[in-house]
Amino acid sequence: MPKKALVVGIDYYQEYKNLNGAVNDAYEVKSALERNGDGTRNFGIKLITSSGEDTSVAREELRSQVEALFRDENHHTVLFYFAGHGHLDTLGSFILTSNCKHGNDGISLDEILKLANSSPAKNKIIILDCCHSGNAGSSIDLGNKSILAEGITILTASTEKQFSVEVDGKGVFTTLLVDALNGGAANLLGQITPGSVYAHIDQSLGEWEQRPIFKTNVKSFISLKSVNPAISLEDLKRITELFEEKTFEFELDSTYEHTSEDRIPERSEKFHVLQRYNRVNLVIPVNAAHMYDAAMESKSCKLTVLGQHYWNLVAKNTI
């Protein structure tokens, strides 16, 4: 389904301290989003960056681009990513463009939320790597309570009161975001969702570091990107063939091990699949250290909790 993204990184500011990593972060996000793991097209991306006065980004220009993104009727999924300065005061939270002077002359997160809420696109994703971004999704008109239309997901680098940290010319949050999009947040089938991206970032940041914020109103997660799966779908679908029930123990012996003198080719082929299951934590040997030992000692293997989960999915024909 068609997807497009507006990716923005602003290092240059006329009145504020210049940043060092926002432009780099924007390029990294563009690279991570535009292609799937197999090289096929993923998001169609418009990149806007400012690293100096000659590439200054004005509020009016960015506001127009954000409006055009969310007004689009032809794309199933639209995504807005921003890296740059953020501002918080009694009027709310704002993302700042190069020409901002007072902070609240930037683009308010309340305004961005209204544009997203009224968007005809089925899925609207907002990702913000800027200070005070955690206020996104909360309307000042409603006492800063969150109100998200169906299909909106918001992921921010920090809470409303926190700063977004740069280390070695890169945003800490965006570094983890890109790592997640490049496969760190993929499930066994290679699908990366907004939820798995947040989980990856959340687990990577300690309790005393900046805390990412995740807000969503969706019936089901979409795939932001697909990468090469840890196990082939063909192999995964054999799980109900090899395990009659999810609590079934598969009995092994030396005829399954391909290095054994008495190996049986048909059994050896099945054992290769079981070993692949073991490598992705779907299967564990019973009373043996390794799958090889289980076979040579005539023991068995069984599904892990994760294996039982995927057994259910295959049995229900949902994958």
DATA-V548237 format. One line per field, one symbol per residue. ss: DSSP state (A for helix, B for strand, O for the rest). psi: psi as a letter, one per 40 degrees, with the letter a starting at -180 (. if undefined). A space follows every 50 residues. Layout:
ss=???
psi=???
This chain:
ss=OOBBBBBBBBOOOOOOOOOOOAAAAAAAAAAAAABOOOOOBOBBBBBBBB OOAAAOOOAAAAAAAAAAAAAOOOOOBBBBBBBOOBBBBOOBBBBOOOOO OOOOOOBBAAAAAAAAAOOOOOBBBBBBBOOOAAAOOBBAAAOOBBOOOO OBBBBBOOOOOOOOOBBOOBBAAAAAAAAAAAAAOOOOOOBBBAAAAAAA AAAAOOOOOOOOBBBBBOOOOOBBBBOOOOOOAAAAOOAAAAOOOOOOBB BOOAAAOOOOOOOOAAAAAAAAAAAAAAAOOOBBBBOOOOAAAAAAOOOB BBBOAAAAAAAAAAAOOOO
psi=ihiiihhhhhdhhdeihiidedddddddddddddiideeihchhhhhhih eidefhhidddddddddddeeheehdhihhhhhaiiihaeeaiiihidei dedeeahidddddddddeheidhhhhhhgiifeeehehhdefffihhhih ehhhhidiideiihhhhfeihddddddddddeedeiadeehhiddddddd dddehideiihihhhigidiiihdihihidiiddddeededdhdieehhh hiaeedheeidfihdddddddddddddddffdiiihfididdddddefai iiiidddddddddddefe.
